[in-house]
């Protein structure tokens, strides 16, 4: 399986306040917003490429995938000091795109931000799918240091970070996304994304908000949580803590996948779309 | 102040990813550590006895490379044990101190304690420090600039005053004591070549100290030219003393002897102790600490250096990165050529490096101080004057 499906995104930039946001779009129909993860479209992958997962999503609606600040040319990272800044930035992005009460798929880092957005602006989010979300701190559960693993090497070598992100770090999917001999353009995109991730994620333990567990019970947006069974950045106990905290949330465990679940299991798009199209009574 | 008891590079890198951040402190033996502090401090005191102009201490955390998480403690000891040399703390990593007025206080103490001999090095801190302290590396540079302004105001503005910054807010800035040197001790900033740092130093009248000792001297030469250009662009007169070059120095009776004696200790320094900062293995360079294109360039240069052709002649292999290893004649001619061509008025000679033992360090220091420095100092002074650099 290759991660390059040959489906190009419609790439554009939109001005949001004083910042520029790089956008990928694909498909047509009802809007579906995708908030990307640590290693995803907008970071390691080639410019303007949809992942197979996103191509699958785009077959059923208009996919809108903004690059978070710091990623893939999106600016405004210096204006991000805390989670409020990200939430209001995303709300501004939704405003500029004319999005109200839309379905949101949010992965990894984007999962954290998407949950925080849905908590504060439930008017913007109709239903929320969190795939391998970061963000939740559970006392006593130790998660390996992503930024330690992602520190560069003098001579090649992305095996350590691949090992954290993928169930099968030596397979073609992982190696094609994070090759040991990454070219300079891909490196610039990757390191820019790491800076974007570090802005709020650096505080130790990385990507864990101590406030989020107190806020999650306030969630009113119907939520589905998807976890790869080999995900070391979202341990099973933390995934359970997510769905226990959110009223009515459901957890789906997916085999053969690590943190980069959308890359390793692009077919999960169908599960996501089924959640969006289910009658409201069936979301719990 | 290195820890000299680790394995040589090849063996070390087979067992460890780096000598920074994650190398277990179980490898540190306090009894040996105490003896090392005695030895290294004595060597710095010897520098004064030999007539050198200054001594330098630096700050690094959680590593075997440099055993001075607090260089200010060492500077305090040196302030009492010396009476003439400048004492340069190069430097305190400002973003790691909160509030950074702590640095203003300690450095003012050192200046007063030493009778006005402090040179105040202020630094962003190396990449590994951000992993070790968990300070956010994406804020490193703006925090550094703001903290530097705060420290200089703390030294120069009569207190109390309020400081209302983006990162630091203090209702009462009013440190006692104040420094002896007015308006404040000289400020030197070490750098690995970042253009923005070079321009910043030039515009503010701060010294720029090129500290990429592990790279070939051409790397520093480009920084020196950039600094002089930036000083001119800022409309300032160039003062060679504010342009510094950190480089390893080893002097013996002959070139062959010098190379043979220094080579394993240079290799240990550059290959074992620097692993984690540079080298083929893990490079603790945190996200957002430098711009992605600059990071990609840094990694490219690093890779070229690691994979570069290793000359089979042992002298060429050493001289490629460490040209000031040789007889007194060789070292003084080379040093004179570098400093006069580049306008370097401050040579930060690494006279002890890696695992270089005490006897070899002492012999080399004597040869350097007696047979190299007086000649280079006098000749360089004449040539700087001829170029209009001394006013």
Interface residues (C-beta under 8 A of the other chain):
Chain A: X70 X77 X78 X147 X148 X150 X151 X152 X153 X154 X155 X156 X184 X187 X188 X189 X191 X192 X194 X195 X197 X198 X199 X202 X203 X204
Chain B: X21 X22 X131 X134 X136 X137 X138 X142 X278 X279 X280 X281 X282 X283 X284 X285 X286 X287 X288 X292 X293 X295 X296 X299 X300 X302 X303 X306 X307
